[in-house]
Amino acid sequence: MTIGKRVLNADIAIGGVLVAGAMAYRLLTEQLVTEMRAAPALFNVAIEWGRFFATSKATAHSDPSYLVDDIVHCCVADMPGAVRHTATYGLTT
């Protein structure tokens, strides 16, 4: 099954695509996002590397989410920045 067909019935979709040296692919179109069942949540944990969801836009820790067609989006840029000490330890060990 393709990602597009799977996501239509998902409660949560997490995008974390990383393409070394390039921006990430946009795997879910705006049409697929609007066809998702009621009240899902989309998390783009690598927003600084591209928009996994066509409806993604970077947000901040102070205002992390927004709605598009009753779908909660959370696309905080620099998520490790919220836990700097832990992130540094995790990324360097």
ChimeraX attribute file (.defattr): number of C-alpha atoms within 10 A of each C-alpha:
attribute: neighborCount
match mode: 1-to-1
recipient: residues
	/A:1	5
	/A:2	6
	/A:3	10
	/A:4	16
	/A:5	11
	/A:6	11
	/A:7	18
	/A:8	17
	/A:9	14
	/A:10	15
	/A:11	13
	/A:12	15
	/A:13	18
	/A:14	15
	/A:15	21
	/A:16	15
	/A:17	19
	/A:18	16
	/A:19	10
	/A:20	8
	/A:21	7
	/A:22	9
	/A:23	15
	/A:24	19
	/A:25	15
	/A:26	16
	/A:27	15
	/A:28	18
	/A:29	13
	/A:30	14
	/A:31	11
	/A:32	15
	/A:33	20
	/A:34	15
	/A:35	13
	/A:36	20
	/A:37	14
	/A:38	14
	/A:39	14
	/A:40	18
	/A:41	18
	/A:42	24
	/A:43	20
	/A:44	24
	/A:45	22
	/A:46	21
	/A:47	26
	/A:48	17
	/A:49	19
	/A:50	23
	/A:51	24
	/A:52	26
	/A:53	24
	/A:54	16
	/A:55	19
	/A:56	21
	/A:57	19
	/A:58	19
	/A:59	17
	/A:60	13
	/A:61	14
	/A:62	7
	/A:63	10
	/A:64	13
	/A:65	18
	/A:66	14
	/A:67	13
	/A:68	12
	/A:69	12
	/A:70	13
	/A:71	19
	/A:72	16
	/A:73	24
	/A:74	24
	/A:75	28
	/A:76	24
	/A:77	19
	/A:78	15
	/A:79	16
	/A:80	15
	/A:81	13
	/A:82	11
	/A:83	9
	/A:84	11
	/A:85	10
	/A:86	11
	/A:87	13
	/A:88	12
	/A:89	9
	/A:90	10
	/A:91	8
	/A:92	6
	/A:93	5
